[in-house]
Amino acid sequence: MRTLTDTISPAGATARPVRDIPDVARLSYLTFVLVALLNHAWFVDLSDPTPLEAFEGGSLATQLLFGSMLLAGLPMVWHLGLARLRPLASRPVLFFGAWLGFTALISADPMLSLRRLALYVIAGFLSVSLILVARSARQLAEAFAMAGGTILAASYLGLVLAPGLTMHSAYDLTGEIGHNGLWRGIFPHKNEAGMAMTLIVIMGLFVAAIRDRWLGWTMAGAAAVFLVGSGSKTPLFTLAMVLGITWLCGVIRSRWLRALLLVGPVCLMMTMTIGSIIFPPIRALLDAVMVDATFTARNEIWTFAIDNIAQRPLTGFGFGAFWLTERTVYGSVVDPDSNWVQTATQAHNSFLDAAIAMGLPGFVLTLLVFILMPTRDFLSRDADLMSDPPRLLFLRLWQLVLLSASFETILFNPNTPAFGMIVMAIAGMRMLTVRPVVA
């Protein structure tokens, strides 16, 4: 039997029998990895600072969990054949990986950068392995249903049995106000719960198309209800945008209009965020038409980030070696009464954090790998989008995370539920350019 990525052999290669792995092993691995990528820190007590510090800094339990999954995934991918990874080794990806590694070696704190880079690479491999290990699109849908159902069941049961660990309260030590009573389920924060639920909605739609209509729609509906209960407005708005964009891509046949649909909203988001700091006329326009043009005070941290990028524009400060250091804690140029920058763990913008970690060359490579390359891969196929559920799945996941990247550093944070999904989506769209997916 063929796997999700089994195809005709590359030109000139000799066909060989497919090495098999039992379905129970495949499905168990897929489900476990999906649950861990969506959330590996369950039921965090926000009134206790110890687990919060461990979660932000990378706990030993997280390292052991990802290490154990790597030990399970590597033999599977090796057994099925490392040649399956060949289509992913494009020049932009290789340049991106090389520059990321080089800037980590010369970072402000090389050991810290290399430790965080190791977790980033492991999470990326696990995400790619999902489409390599799945025997078929149907089996991937079954794994989505099992993983999504596990997270939904635990989150809803937690609201009833352990509300103190699944809802925000006045005892939270996050330093935020106005979150009392908002649902976060098994996740450390309502925003992470909101992002995960949008991802599960998209997974549910895929399950409905591939595996079982009622199961998929029930899964998507339960996730949508929880998303509303989390009070996460940005994921809800982004989900609506993604569903609209992908529907239009299924209707429009023009490659240029499709490209504009996919890249235009991302460019608009970047203009509203980074552009509003660099270009005063954009800032003035946003102030005139928006109620909160500060984007919940993110403009302060964006300004601080851009000022520091200008100090090391070529190589940046190294992967994970900038935030919560002396430079950010004591080097703030904003209002001394504000502690936003001093306690920040990210720039709340993936593209700014790319430049902070890898300089402007890393920023350009990030645009190539996460935006331009997937756009090219998607446009390379002319088949009807609505009759190709795997392609539609990858497109929705990619767009959802990409549109959110202008407000959160999710492209460089393997602790977030969105990171693994965009890596899987980009790899999936790349695979579809050379390997037909078995329905």
C-alpha positions in Angstrom: 0.0 0.0 0.0 1.1 3.5 -0.7 1.6 6.3 1.8 0.4 9.9 1.6 3.6 10.9 -0.3 4.3 7.7 -2.3 4.6 8.5 -6.0 6.1 7.6 -9.2 9.9 7.4 -8.7 12.1 10.4 -9.6 13.2 10.5 -13.2 15.9 7.9 -13.9 15.4 6.2 -10.5 14.6 2.5 -10.2 11.3 1.7 -8.5 11.5 -0.3 -5.3 8.9 -1.9 -3.1 7.5 0.4 -0.4 8.6 -0.4 3.1 5.5 -0.8 5.3 4.7 0.2 8.8 1.6 -1.2 10.6 -1.4 1.2 10.6 -1.7 1.1 14.4 1.9 2.4 14.7 1.4 5.1 12.1 -1.9 6.3 13.6 -0.5 6.2 17.2 2.5 8.3 16.2 0.5 10.8 14.2 -2.0 11.4 17.0 0.6 11.7 19.7 2.7 14.2 17.7 -0.4 16.2 16.7 -1.5 16.6 20.3 2.0 17.6 21.4 2.4 20.1 18.7 -0.9 21.7 19.4 -0.2 21.9 23.1 2.4 20.1 25.2 1.8 22.1 28.4 -1.6 21.0 29.8 -3.5 22.7 32.6 -1.0 25.4 33.5 -1.8 27.1 36.9 -1.4 30.8 36.1 -1.4 31.7 39.7 1.9 29.8 40.2 4.9 31.5 38.7 7.0 28.4 38.6 5.3 26.6 35.6 5.0 29.9 33.8 8.8 30.4 33.9 9.4 26.8 32.9 7.0 27.1 29.9 8.6 30.3 28.7 12.2 29.1 29.2 11.8 25.6 27.9 11.3 23.0 30.7 13.1 19.7 31.0 9.8 17.9 30.5 9.3 19.7 27.1 12.8 18.7 26.0 12.3 15.1 27.0 8.9 15.0 25.2 10.2 16.3 22.0 13.3 14.2 22.2 11.2 11.0 22.7 9.0 11.9 19.7 12.1 12.4 17.6 13.4 9.0 18.6 10.1 7.5 17.5 9.8 9.5 14.3 13.4 9.2 12.9 13.3 5.4 12.6 9.9 5.6 10.9 11.0 8.2 8.3 14.3 6.3 7.8 12.4 3.0 7.3 10.1 4.6 4.8 13.0 6.2 2.9 14.8 9.5 3.4 14.4 10.2 -0.3 10.9 11.4 0.6 12.5 14.5 2.1 14.3 15.4 -1.2 11.6 17.7 -2.6 11.8 19.8 0.6 15.5 20.6 0.1 14.9 23.6 -2.1 17.5 26.3 -2.3 15.5 28.9 -0.3 15.1 26.3 2.5 18.7 25.3 2.5 19.9 29.0 2.5 17.4 29.7 5.3 18.7 26.8 7.4 22.3 27.7 6.8 21.8 31.3 7.7 19.8 30.5 10.8 22.5 28.1 12.0 25.3 30.6 11.2 23.7 33.5 13.1 23.0 31.2 16.0 26.8 30.3 16.2 27.8 34.0 16.3 24.9 35.2 18.4 25.0 37.2 21.6 24.6 33.9 23.5 25.6 31.0 21.3 24.7 28.2 23.7 21.3 29.6 24.4 20.7 30.1 20.6 21.8 26.5 19.8 19.6 25.0 22.5 16.6 26.8 21.3 17.5 26.1 17.7 17.7 22.4 18.4 14.1 22.4 19.7 13.0 24.4 16.7 14.6 21.9 14.3 13.1 18.9 16.1 9.6 20.5 16.0 10.0 21.2 12.3 11.0 17.6 11.6 8.1 16.2 13.6 5.7 18.5 11.6 7.1 17.3 8.3 7.0 13.7 9.5 3.2 13.9 9.8 2.7 13.8 6.0 5.6 11.4 5.5 4.3 8.8 8.0 0.6 9.0 7.1 -0.4 6.1 4.8 -3.1 8.2 3.2 -5.1 11.4 3.4 -7.8 9.3 5.1 -5.4 8.2 7.8 -4.2 11.8 8.3 -7.9 12.8 8.8 -8.3 10.0 11.3 -5.3 11.3 13.3 -6.8 14.8 13.1 -10.1 13.5 14.5 -8.4 11.7 17.4 -6.0 14.5 18.3 -8.6 17.2 17.9 -11.2 15.2 19.8 -8.7 14.6 22.7 -8.0 18.3 23.0 -11.6 19.3 22.8 -12.8 16.7 25.3 -10.1 17.6 27.8 -10.8 21.3 27.4 -14.5 21.1 27.8 -14.3 18.7 30.7 -11.8 21.0 32.3 -14.3 23.9 32.2 -16.6 21.7 34.4 -14.2 19.8 36.6 -11.2 22.2 37.0 -12.4 25.8 36.0 -9.4 27.3 37.9 -7.0 25.6 35.5 -9.1 26.2 32.3 -10.4 29.7 32.7 -8.7 33.0 33.3 -9.2 34.6 36.7 -8.2 37.5 38.8 -5.4 35.3 40.3 -3.5 35.0 37.1 0.0 36.3 37.2 0.1 37.2 33.5 -0.2 40.9 34.2 -3.2 41.2 32.0 -6.7 42.5 32.9 -10.1 42.0 31.5 -9.7 38.2 30.9 -11.7 36.9 33.9 -13.9 34.1 32.9 -12.5 33.7 29.4 -11.9 30.0 28.4 -8.4 28.7 27.8 -9.0 25.0 28.3 -5.9 22.9 28.5 -3.8 25.8 27.1 -1.6 28.3 29.1 -3.5 31.3 27.6 -6.7 32.2 25.8 -4.8 33.4 22.7 -3.2 30.0 22.3 -6.5 28.3 22.9 -8.1 30.6 20.3 -5.4 29.8 17.7 -5.6 26.0 18.4 -9.3 26.1 18.0 -9.1 27.8 14.6 -6.7 25.1 13.6 -9.1 22.4 14.8 -11.9 24.0 12.9 -9.9 23.6 9.7 -8.9 20.0 10.6 -12.6 19.3 11.2 -13.5 20.5 7.7 -10.8 18.2 6.3 -12.2 15.3 8.3 -15.7 16.1 7.0 -14.4 16.0 3.4 -12.2 12.9 3.7 -13.4 10.7 6.6 -16.9 11.4 8.0 -19.1 14.4 7.3 -20.9 14.4 10.7 -17.7 13.7 12.7 -15.9 16.5 10.9 -18.7 19.1 11.3 -19.1 18.2 15.0 -15.4 18.7 15.6 -15.4 22.0 13.7 -18.5 23.2 15.5 -17.2 22.3 19.0 -14.0 24.1 18.3 -15.8 27.2 17.0 -17.9 27.4 20.1 -14.8 27.2 22.3 -13.1 29.8 20.1 -16.0 32.2 20.9 -15.7 31.3 24.6 -12.0 32.2 24.6 -12.7 35.7 23.6 -9.9 35.6 21.1 -11.0 38.1 18.4 -8.0 38.0 16.1 -8.1 34.2 15.5 -11.9 34.4 14.9 -11.4 37.3 12.4 -8.5 35.5 10.7 -10.4 32.3 10.4 -13.2 34.1 8.6 -10.7 35.7 6.3 -9.0 32.4 5.5 -12.3 30.7 4.7 -13.2 33.5 2.4 -9.8 33.7 0.7 -9.7 29.9 0.0 -13.2 29.9 -1.3 -12.4 32.7 -3.8 -9.2 30.7 -4.8 -11.5 27.8 -5.6 -13.7 30.0 -7.8 -11.1 32.2 -9.5 -9.0 30.6 -12.3 -6.6 33.5 -13.0 -3.2 32.7 -11.5 -2.5 36.4 -11.0 -5.7 37.0 -9.1 -5.0 34.0 -7.0 -1.5 35.2 -6.2 -3.0 38.6 -5.3 -5.5 36.9 -3.0 -2.9 34.9 -1.2 -0.1 37.5 -0.9 -2.2 40.7 -0.7 -3.7 40.3 2.8 -0.3 39.3 4.2 1.3 42.4 2.7 -1.6 44.5 4.1 -1.0 43.1 7.6 2.7 43.8 7.3 2.0 47.4 6.1 -0.4 48.0 9.1 2.2 46.7 11.6 5.8 47.2 10.5 4.9 49.9 8.0 3.0 51.9 10.6 6.2 52.3 12.6 8.5 53.0 9.7 6.3 55.4 7.7 4.5 58.2 9.6 1.8 58.7 6.9 0.6 55.1 7.4 0.6 55.7 11.2 -1.5 58.8 10.8 -4.0 57.0 8.5 -4.4 54.1 11.0 -4.9 56.6 13.8 -7.7 58.3 11.8 -9.6 55.1 10.9 -9.0 52.7 13.7 -10.3 52.7 17.3 -7.1 51.1 18.7 -4.3 51.9 16.2 -1.7 50.8 18.8 -2.8 47.2 18.3 -3.1 46.7 22.1 0.2 48.7 22.7 2.2 46.5 20.3 3.4 49.6 18.6 5.7 50.3 21.5 7.4 46.9 21.2 7.6 47.2 17.4 9.3 50.5 17.7 11.8 49.0 20.2 12.4 46.0 17.9 13.0 48.1 14.8 15.5 50.4 16.7 17.5 47.4 17.8 17.4 45.8 14.3 19.1 48.9 13.0 22.0 48.3 15.5 22.8 44.8 14.1 21.2 44.8 10.6 23.4 42.1 9.0 23.4 39.2 11.4 21.0 40.1 14.2 21.4 38.9 17.8 21.0 35.2 17.3 18.1 32.8 17.5 16.3 33.3 20.9 19.1 35.4 22.3 17.4 38.9 22.4 14.3 39.0 24.5 14.5 38.8 28.3 18.2 39.8 28.2 19.9 42.8 29.6 19.3 44.6 26.3 15.6 44.3 26.5 15.1 44.5 30.3 17.3 47.6 30.8 17.6 49.0 27.3 14.0 50.2 26.8 13.6 53.6 25.2 9.8 53.8 25.8 8.0 55.4 28.8 9.8 54.2 31.9 6.4 53.7 33.6 5.6 51.0 31.1 7.0 47.5 31.7 5.8 46.1 28.4 9.2 45.9 26.7 11.1 44.8 29.9 8.9 41.8 30.3 8.4 40.9 26.6 9.3 37.5 25.4 8.8 38.3 21.7 8.2 41.1 19.2 4.6 40.1 18.6 5.6 40.0 14.9 7.2 37.0 13.3 8.9 39.1 10.6 10.5 41.5 13.0 11.7 38.6 15.2 13.3 37.1 12.0 15.3 40.3 11.5 16.2 40.5 15.2 17.4 36.9 15.2 19.0 36.7 11.7 19.3 40.3 10.5 17.9 41.7 7.3 19.1 38.7 5.2 17.2 36.4 7.6 14.1 38.6 7.1 14.3 38.2 3.3 14.8 34.5 3.6 11.8 34.3 5.9 9.7 36.0 3.2 11.0 33.5 0.6 10.4 30.4 2.7 7.1 31.2 4.4 5.4 33.4 1.7 6.8 33.3 -1.8 7.8 29.6 -2.1 4.4 28.3 -0.8 2.6 30.7 -3.2 4.6 29.4 -6.1 3.9 25.8 -5.1 0.2 26.4 -4.8 -0.1 28.1 -8.1 1.9 25.3 -9.9 -1.2 23.1 -9.8 -4.3 23.9 -11.9 -6.6 21.2 -10.5 -9.9 22.2 -9.0 -9.2 23.2 -5.4 -12.5 22.2 -4.0 -12.1 18.6 -5.3 -8.6 18.3 -3.7 -9.1 18.2 0.1 -5.4 17.8 1.0 -4.4 20.8 -1.1 -7.3 22.8 0.5 -6.2 21.8 3.9 -2.6 22.9 3.4 -3.7 26.2 1.9 -6.0 27.0 4.8 -3.5 26.1 7.5 -0.8 28.1 5.7 -2.9 31.2 5.2 -4.3 31.1 8.8 -0.9 31.0 10.4 0.7 33.5 8.0 -2.0 36.1 8.5 -1.5 35.7 12.3 2.3 36.1 12.0 2.1 39.9 11.9 0.8 39.9 15.4 2.5 37.0 17.1 6.0 35.4 16.7 4.6 32.0 15.7 7.0 31.3 12.8 9.9 31.0 15.2 8.3 29.6 18.4 7.8 25.8 18.5 5.9 26.2 21.7 2.9 27.7 19.9 0.2 25.4 18.4 0.5 27.2 15.0 4.2 26.5 14.3 3.9 22.8 13.5 0.8 23.3 11.3 2.4 25.9 9.0 5.5 23.8 8.6 3.3 20.8 7.7 1.3 22.9 5.4 4.3 24.4 3.5 5.9 20.9 3.3 2.6 19.5 2.1 2.1 22.0 -0.7 5.7 21.4 -1.8 5.1 17.7 -1.8 2.0 18.1 -4.0 4.1 19.7 -6.7 5.9 16.4 -7.3 4.0 13.7 -5.5 0.2 13.0 -5.9 -1.6 12.5 -2.7 -3.4 9.2 -2.4 -7.1 9.9 -1.6 
